[in-house]
Amino acid sequence: MTAVPEFDFVSAAVCRDPKVDNCPQVALNVPGVVALRDSERPDTIVTMTAEQWVTLTDAVKAGEFDLSA
């Protein structure tokens, strides 16, 4: 059985405000793996490679997932 890595999740600075009750969290502490989770559902973790993370963040920055469009 493969051991599950221990992820160290962090939230964006704006999400650290006590008035904000739900934020996406990211863990970058495991080499080659980026882990994502929703602070309201911390047991559900999505992982991807560092390369996949770059592809995702580039697409977000380019507006590919703009919900207001």
A tleap script that builds the chain and sets N, CA, C and O, in Angstrom:
source leaprc.protein.ff14SB
mol = sequence {
  NMET THR ALA VAL PRO GLU PHE ASP PHE VAL
  SER ALA ALA VAL CYS ARG ASP PRO LYS VAL
  ASP ASN CYS PRO GLN VAL ALA LEU ASN VAL
  PRO GLY VAL VAL ALA LEU ARG ASP SER GLU
  ARG PRO ASP THR ILE VAL THR MET THR ALA
  GLU GLN TRP VAL THR LEU THR ASP ALA VAL
  LYS ALA GLY GLU PHE ASP LEU SER CALA
}
set mol.1.N position { 0.840 -1.170 0.000 }
set mol.1.CA position { 0.000 0.000 0.000 }
set mol.1.C position { 0.894 1.246 0.000 }
set mol.1.O position { 1.863 1.317 0.756 }
set mol.2.N position { 0.570 2.211 -0.836 }
set mol.2.CA position { 1.339 3.445 -0.951 }
set mol.2.C position { 0.908 4.429 0.131 }
set mol.2.O position { -0.283 4.644 0.359 }
set mol.3.N position { 1.893 5.018 0.786 }
set mol.3.CA position { 1.589 6.003 1.835 }
set mol.3.C position { 1.060 7.285 1.215 }
set mol.3.O position { 1.530 7.709 0.159 }
set mol.4.N position { 0.094 7.899 1.863 }
set mol.4.CA position { -0.463 9.173 1.421 }
set mol.4.C position { 0.427 10.283 1.966 }
set mol.4.O position { 0.693 10.319 3.168 }
set mol.5.N position { 0.893 11.191 1.105 }
set mol.5.CA position { 1.753 12.265 1.606 }
set mol.5.C position { 1.007 13.208 2.548 }
set mol.5.O position { -0.210 13.365 2.456 }
set mol.6.N position { 1.742 13.814 3.429 }
set mol.6.CA position { 1.173 14.798 4.349 }
set mol.6.C position { 1.249 16.167 3.685 }
set mol.6.O position { 2.333 16.731 3.540 }
set mol.7.N position { 0.119 16.691 3.288 }
set mol.7.CA position { 0.075 17.983 2.619 }
set mol.7.C position { -0.037 19.108 3.636 }
set mol.7.O position { -0.733 18.980 4.643 }
set mol.8.N position { 0.643 20.198 3.370 }
set mol.8.CA position { 0.594 21.396 4.204 }
set mol.8.C position { -0.192 22.449 3.432 }
set mol.8.O position { 0.384 23.209 2.654 }
set mol.9.N position { -1.512 22.496 3.648 }
set mol.9.CA position { -2.387 23.380 2.887 }
set mol.9.C position { -2.331 24.812 3.404 }
set mol.9.O position { -2.244 25.058 4.607 }
set mol.10.N position { -2.383 25.742 2.465 }
set mol.10.CA position { -2.450 27.164 2.791 }
set mol.10.C position { -3.549 27.809 1.952 }
set mol.10.O position { -3.926 27.308 0.893 }
set mol.11.N position { -4.045 28.921 2.451 }
set mol.11.CA position { -5.061 29.696 1.739 }
set mol.11.C position { -4.451 31.011 1.286 }
set mol.11.O position { -3.437 31.449 1.829 }
set mol.12.N position { -5.058 31.635 0.304 }
set mol.12.CA position { -4.629 32.968 -0.122 }
set mol.12.C position { -4.825 33.946 1.029 }
set mol.12.O position { -5.660 33.718 1.904 }
set mol.13.N position { -4.068 35.018 1.032 }
set mol.13.CA position { -4.113 36.004 2.116 }
set mol.13.C position { -5.535 36.505 2.374 }
set mol.13.O position { -5.935 36.640 3.531 }
set mol.14.N position { -6.298 36.781 1.331 }
set mol.14.CA position { -7.665 37.285 1.502 }
set mol.14.C position { -8.534 36.271 2.253 }
set mol.14.O position { -9.477 36.660 2.943 }
set mol.15.N position { -8.231 35.004 2.128 }
set mol.15.CA position { -9.018 33.957 2.779 }
set mol.15.C position { -8.671 33.789 4.255 }
set mol.15.O position { -9.376 33.089 4.981 }
set mol.16.N position { -7.613 34.413 4.693 }
set mol.16.CA position { -7.225 34.307 6.098 }
set mol.16.C position { -8.023 35.264 6.978 }
set mol.16.O position { -7.902 35.235 8.203 }
set mol.17.N position { -8.836 36.108 6.353 }
set mol.17.CA position { -9.715 37.016 7.090 }
set mol.17.C position { -10.827 36.191 7.740 }
set mol.17.O position { -11.474 35.405 7.048 }
set mol.18.N position { -11.067 36.339 9.029 }
set mol.18.CA position { -12.105 35.544 9.700 }
set mol.18.C position { -13.509 35.733 9.124 }
set mol.18.O position { -14.381 34.894 9.350 }
set mol.19.N position { -13.742 36.819 8.383 }
set mol.19.CA position { -15.055 37.057 7.773 }
set mol.19.C position { -15.279 36.169 6.552 }
set mol.19.O position { -16.416 35.985 6.117 }
set mol.20.N position { -14.198 35.621 5.998 }
set mol.20.CA position { -14.290 34.735 4.829 }
set mol.20.C position { -14.329 33.310 5.361 }
set mol.20.O position { -13.399 32.869 6.036 }
set mol.21.N position { -15.400 32.594 5.058 }
set mol.21.CA position { -15.556 31.276 5.675 }
set mol.21.C position { -15.261 30.088 4.776 }
set mol.21.O position { -15.321 28.950 5.240 }
set mol.22.N position { -14.951 30.307 3.531 }
set mol.22.CA position { -14.693 29.183 2.639 }
set mol.22.C position { -13.724 29.603 1.551 }
set mol.22.O position { -13.952 30.590 0.851 }
set mol.23.N position { -12.649 28.855 1.411 }
set mol.23.CA position { -11.639 29.202 0.408 }
set mol.23.C position { -10.983 27.954 -0.161 }
set mol.23.O position { -10.906 26.923 0.507 }
set mol.24.N position { -10.513 28.055 -1.395 }
set mol.24.CA position { -9.677 26.972 -1.899 }
set mol.24.C position { -8.338 27.018 -1.179 }
set mol.24.O position { -7.849 28.086 -0.811 }
set mol.25.N position { -7.759 25.853 -0.989 }
set mol.25.CA position { -6.460 25.749 -0.342 }
set mol.25.C position { -5.526 24.951 -1.235 }
set mol.25.O position { -5.951 24.038 -1.942 }
set mol.26.N position { -4.237 25.310 -1.194 }
set mol.26.CA position { -3.238 24.687 -2.045 }
set mol.26.C position { -2.080 24.205 -1.176 }
set mol.26.O position { -1.686 24.878 -0.223 }
set mol.27.N position { -1.542 23.042 -1.510 }
set mol.27.CA position { -0.347 22.527 -0.849 }
set mol.27.C position { 0.726 22.304 -1.906 }
set mol.27.O position { 0.491 21.646 -2.920 }
set mol.28.N position { 1.895 22.858 -1.657 }
set mol.28.CA position { 3.027 22.734 -2.583 }
set mol.28.C position { 4.230 22.071 -1.919 }
set mol.28.O position { 5.327 22.092 -2.477 }
set mol.29.N position { 4.045 21.487 -0.744 }
set mol.29.CA position { 5.168 20.978 0.029 }
set mol.29.C position { 5.652 19.587 -0.369 }
set mol.29.O position { 6.705 19.156 0.102 }
set mol.30.N position { 4.923 18.874 -1.215 }
set mol.30.CA position { 5.355 17.553 -1.668 }
set mol.30.C position { 5.965 17.721 -3.062 }
set mol.30.O position { 5.265 18.123 -3.992 }
set mol.31.N position { 7.246 17.421 -3.220 }
set mol.31.CA position { 7.915 17.642 -4.510 }
set mol.31.C position { 7.179 16.994 -5.686 }
set mol.31.O position { 6.834 15.812 -5.654 }
set mol.32.N position { 6.949 17.805 -6.726 }
set mol.32.CA position { 6.316 17.319 -7.945 }
set mol.32.C position { 4.808 17.191 -7.889 }
set mol.32.O position { 4.187 16.803 -8.878 }
set mol.33.N position { 4.198 17.512 -6.738 }
set mol.33.CA position { 2.751 17.361 -6.576 }
set mol.33.C position { 2.152 18.673 -6.078 }
set mol.33.O position { 2.688 19.313 -5.173 }
set mol.34.N position { 1.042 19.058 -6.679 }
set mol.34.CA position { 0.254 20.182 -6.189 }
set mol.34.C position { -1.077 19.590 -5.744 }
set mol.34.O position { -1.717 18.851 -6.493 }
set mol.35.N position { -1.485 19.914 -4.534 }
set mol.35.CA position { -2.744 19.399 -4.001 }
set mol.35.C position { -3.689 20.563 -3.771 }
set mol.35.O position { -3.280 21.628 -3.308 }
set mol.36.N position { -4.959 20.352 -4.098 }
set mol.36.CA position { -6.010 21.358 -3.927 }
set mol.36.C position { -7.126 20.769 -3.087 }
set mol.36.O position { -7.404 19.571 -3.152 }
set mol.37.N position { -7.765 21.626 -2.293 }
set mol.37.CA position { -8.958 21.211 -1.569 }
set mol.37.C position { -9.802 22.442 -1.252 }
set mol.37.O position { -9.330 23.576 -1.327 }
set mol.38.N position { -11.039 22.193 -0.903 }
set mol.38.CA position { -11.979 23.226 -0.468 }
set mol.38.C position { -11.955 23.216 1.057 }
set mol.38.O position { -12.054 22.151 1.666 }
set mol.39.N position { -11.825 24.377 1.678 }
set mol.39.CA position { -11.740 24.420 3.139 }
set mol.39.C position { -12.995 23.865 3.821 }
set mol.39.O position { -12.933 23.448 4.977 }
set mol.40.N position { -14.125 23.858 3.123 }
set mol.40.CA position { -15.348 23.281 3.681 }
set mol.40.C position { -15.402 21.765 3.532 }
set mol.40.O position { -16.188 21.104 4.210 }
set mol.41.N position { -14.571 21.208 2.648 }
set mol.41.CA position { -14.513 19.753 2.439 }
set mol.41.C position { -13.052 19.309 2.450 }
set mol.41.O position { -12.539 18.869 1.422 }
set mol.42.N position { -12.381 19.416 3.584 }
set mol.42.CA position { -10.943 19.155 3.635 }
set mol.42.C position { -10.534 17.714 3.357 }
set mol.42.O position { -9.359 17.450 3.101 }
set mol.43.N position { -11.475 16.781 3.402 }
set mol.43.CA position { -11.129 15.384 3.126 }
set mol.43.C position { -11.087 15.053 1.644 }
set mol.43.O position { -10.596 13.992 1.260 }
set mol.44.N position { -11.594 15.947 0.807 }
set mol.44.CA position { -11.562 15.740 -0.641 }
set mol.44.C position { -10.385 16.516 -1.214 }
set mol.44.O position { -10.381 17.747 -1.225 }
set mol.45.N position { -9.390 15.778 -1.687 }
set mol.45.CA position { -8.156 16.393 -2.180 }
set mol.45.C position { -7.947 16.002 -3.631 }
set mol.45.O position { -8.054 14.830 -3.992 }
set mol.46.N position { -7.650 16.987 -4.455 }
set mol.46.CA position { -7.326 16.772 -5.860 }
set mol.46.C position { -5.838 17.044 -6.027 }
set mol.46.O position { -5.338 18.072 -5.571 }
set mol.47.N position { -5.136 16.132 -6.673 }
set mol.47.CA position { -3.707 16.338 -6.902 }
set mol.47.C position { -3.414 16.420 -8.387 }
set mol.47.O position { -4.151 15.888 -9.217 }
set mol.48.N position { -2.322 17.098 -8.702 }
set mol.48.CA position { -1.854 17.208 -10.079 }
set mol.48.C position { -0.350 17.393 -10.062 }
set mol.48.O position { 0.245 17.666 -9.020 }
set mol.49.N position { 0.252 17.245 -11.217 }
set mol.49.CA position { 1.687 17.469 -11.321 }
set mol.49.C position { 1.950 18.975 -11.353 }
set mol.49.O position { 1.038 19.770 -11.578 }
set mol.50.N position { 3.182 19.344 -11.128 }
set mol.50.CA position { 3.560 20.755 -11.206 }
set mol.50.C position { 3.294 21.297 -12.610 }
set mol.50.O position { 2.874 22.444 -12.762 }
set mol.51.N position { 3.536 20.486 -13.625 }
set mol.51.CA position { 3.282 20.916 -15.008 }
set mol.51.C position { 1.796 21.154 -15.253 }
set mol.51.O position { 1.418 22.118 -15.918 }
set mol.52.N position { 0.959 20.278 -14.719 }
set mol.52.CA position { -0.488 20.463 -14.860 }
set mol.52.C position { -0.943 21.731 -14.130 }
set mol.52.O position { -1.833 22.436 -14.607 }
set mol.53.N position { -0.340 22.018 -12.988 }
set mol.53.CA position { -0.650 23.241 -12.238 }
set mol.53.C position { -0.331 24.465 -13.081 }
set mol.53.O position { -1.127 25.402 -13.137 }
set mol.54.N position { 0.821 24.468 -13.734 }
set mol.54.CA position { 1.210 25.599 -14.593 }
set mol.54.C position { 0.198 25.757 -15.724 }
set mol.54.O position { -0.213 26.875 -16.036 }
set mol.55.N position { -0.204 24.654 -16.336 }
set mol.55.CA position { -1.199 24.714 -17.408 }
set mol.55.C position { -2.512 25.301 -16.897 }
set mol.55.O position { -3.113 26.150 -17.556 }
set mol.56.N position { -2.958 24.852 -15.724 }
set mol.56.CA position { -4.204 25.363 -15.142 }
set mol.56.C position { -4.097 26.843 -14.817 }
set mol.56.O position { -4.977 27.614 -15.200 }
set mol.57.N position { -3.056 27.260 -14.129 }
set mol.57.CA position { -2.943 28.662 -13.742 }
set mol.57.C position { -2.777 29.562 -14.961 }
set mol.57.O position { -3.286 30.683 -14.970 }
set mol.58.N position { -2.077 29.096 -15.986 }
set mol.58.CA position { -1.967 29.878 -17.223 }
set mol.58.C position { -3.343 30.069 -17.863 }
set mol.58.O position { -3.665 31.156 -18.342 }
set mol.59.N position { -4.149 29.010 -17.866 }
set mol.59.CA position { -5.493 29.095 -18.447 }
set mol.59.C position { -6.374 30.046 -17.644 }
set mol.59.O position { -7.141 30.817 -18.221 }
set mol.60.N position { -6.270 29.998 -16.324 }
set mol.60.CA position { -7.048 30.911 -15.480 }
set mol.60.C position { -6.633 32.352 -15.756 }
set mol.60.O position { -7.482 33.226 -15.927 }
set mol.61.N position { -5.336 32.594 -15.799 }
set mol.61.CA position { -4.836 33.951 -16.070 }
set mol.61.C position { -5.274 34.451 -17.433 }
set mol.61.O position { -5.487 35.650 -17.615 }
set mol.62.N position { -5.411 33.539 -18.402 }
set mol.62.CA position { -5.812 33.924 -19.757 }
set mol.62.C position { -7.324 34.096 -19.882 }
set mol.62.O position { -7.808 34.472 -20.949 }
set mol.63.N position { -8.080 33.827 -18.813 }
set mol.63.CA position { -9.520 34.018 -18.844 }
set mol.63.C position { -10.322 32.844 -19.347 }
set mol.63.O position { -11.524 32.978 -19.575 }
set mol.64.N position { -9.688 31.681 -19.530 }
set mol.64.CA position { -10.409 30.525 -20.058 }
set mol.64.C position { -11.535 30.046 -19.139 }
set mol.64.O position { -12.478 29.404 -19.601 }
set mol.65.N position { -11.446 30.350 -17.857 }
set mol.65.CA position { -12.458 29.903 -16.911 }
set mol.65.C position { -13.171 31.085 -16.274 }
set mol.65.O position { -13.606 31.003 -15.125 }
set mol.66.N position { -13.292 32.162 -16.998 }
set mol.66.CA position { -13.939 33.363 -16.500 }
set mol.66.C position { -15.443 33.122 -16.426 }
set mol.66.O position { -16.099 32.972 -17.457 }
set mol.67.N position { -15.984 33.086 -15.231 }
set mol.67.CA position { -17.409 32.807 -15.038 }
set mol.67.C position { -18.300 33.987 -15.400 }
set mol.67.O position { -19.512 33.832 -15.546 }
set mol.68.N position { -17.703 35.160 -15.543 }
set mol.68.CA position { -18.511 36.332 -15.900 }
set mol.68.C position { -18.678 36.472 -17.413 }
set mol.68.O position { -19.422 37.334 -17.879 }
set mol.69.N position { -18.001 35.642 -18.162 }
set mol.69.CA position { -18.056 35.750 -19.638 }
set mol.69.C position { -19.344 35.175 -20.173 }
set mol.69.O position { -19.566 35.178 -21.383 }
savepdb mol mol.pdb
quit
